[in-house]
Amino acid sequence: MKIDHLIDQYIYYLRVEKGFSQNSIANYLFDITHFFEENKIDVQEISPDIIINYFIILMDLGISERTIARKRAALHSLINFLENEEILSYFEWDLIPNIKYKNKLPHVISIEEMDKLLNSIGNETPLEKRNRAIFEFLYATGARISEAVNLQLDDIIASEKLIKIRGKGNKERLVPIFDYAYDFLINYIQNSRIYFKKEENKNSYVFLNRYGNKISRVGIWKSLQKIILKSGLDIEISPHTFRHSFATHMLEGGANLRIIQELLGHKSINTTQIYVNIDVRYLIEEHRMHHPRNKIN
């Protein structure tokens, strides 16, 4: 498959799921196009060896480390997209060496801004209940937007207040959800999901659009833009900002870094022995102790 055939989908991925600016998207597209033009391969032929050899050639040409690091980031995002879309199976990205330079931290908002944003959504109409449930869920669990749209009713383990999240490569992880966010989620499911559900669309996805299908990444992004305007906050964020803010606020609250990595479902946990056998009860206790929104009475 040629990269040209995937460009429109990839642009949506960068803009909606990753929250990239138009300028960043243009840079990534330039870097990815250059990579495929230089290597003359199709998408399915991409491999760690080809990427490493490409970087070696760039270094030999005297290209700056910052530029090569940007190209590495662009290719990494492409690999993630291809895995999400199941165009590629598991790709051994860990084989690609890091290009060291001073990196920019991911964008987060403060706890106060997050509270103001979430509290501005409202909880009266079915649409408000759905949106409140979505964004409380994203911030409570650190889930990716793709994981939220694919969440199903039987992924909610009510007896333990745990969420079974299917991440990249269909790998599952259990993430706790505290009472405050759980109540919004259950309120939506019990009282408002029926307004979105259509008789002909008998699916079990939790978050539905007005046609009764699972909500799309684009749909969540559009809802967020309206919520930001209503909140009066002068911020530019994407659904992915909730994930970064979750991790940052948990860390600032004193949570163990290994626990945060487990909750986020990072690939490195699957290949690092020390992260494998974290007791689920300890994970729940750490989550409830350190998530700022769990302290709401």
C-alpha positions, 0 to 999 in steps of 0.5 A: 500500500502506498503512503499516498493512499493513507494521507487523509486518514493520517492527517485526521490522526495527527490533528484530532488524536494527537492535537497537532497544529497545521504547521506540525502536520505539514512538517511531519508530512514533509518528513514522511514523504521524504523518507518514502521517496528516498527509500522507494518502499511501500508502507508494509515494507517499512522496517527498523533496519530501513529506518536506521540506515536512513538516519545513518545516511542523514548523519553522514550528510551532516543533517542536524541532530534536531532535524533527525530527531524530528524525522524520527518523531514523524516516523514513530507517529506514523508507525503508531497510526499504522498499528492502530489501523492494523495496517502493520502488526507489532513493530519493534520500535525499541530497536530504533536508537534515540536521537538525543537533544533537548526535547519539549515536554508534552502539553498539559493544563493545570489542575485548576484549568482541568476542573474549570473545563470539566465543570463547564460541561453541565450534566442536564441534557443527554448530550451533556451527560455523554460529553461529561462522561467522556471527558471525565473518563479520559482524565480519570483513566489516562486512556487514549482517545482511540481506547475511549471510542472502542470502550464497550459496556462489558469492559466496565467491571462494576464490582471493582470499579475497574475499566478493561482497556484494550490498547495498542496491539489489542493488549488489555490492561485494568485501570481503576476509575474513582467514584466521582468519574464512575458516577458520571459514566454510569449516569450516562449509561443508565439515563442517557445512552438510550437517547443515542441508541438506535434499534437498527444499531445494536452495538455495545459501545459505551459512547455513541453518536446521534446515529447510534454508532460508536462516537468517532475521534473527530466527534470527540474533538469537535465536542471538546472545541465547543466545551473549551469555548463555553468554559471561557478558558484561553487554551488550545488542547486536544483529547490527548491533552487529558492523557498527558495531564493525567500522567503529570498530575498523578506524578506531581501528586506523588504517584509512583512512576512505574504505576503511571506507566502501567496505567498508561499502558506504555509498551516499555512495560511489556518488555521490562521485567520490573513492571510486569507483576504489579499487584492490582490492589496496589495499583488501585490504591495508588490511583485513588490516593494520587489522582486530584479529582478523586479528592472531590467530596 
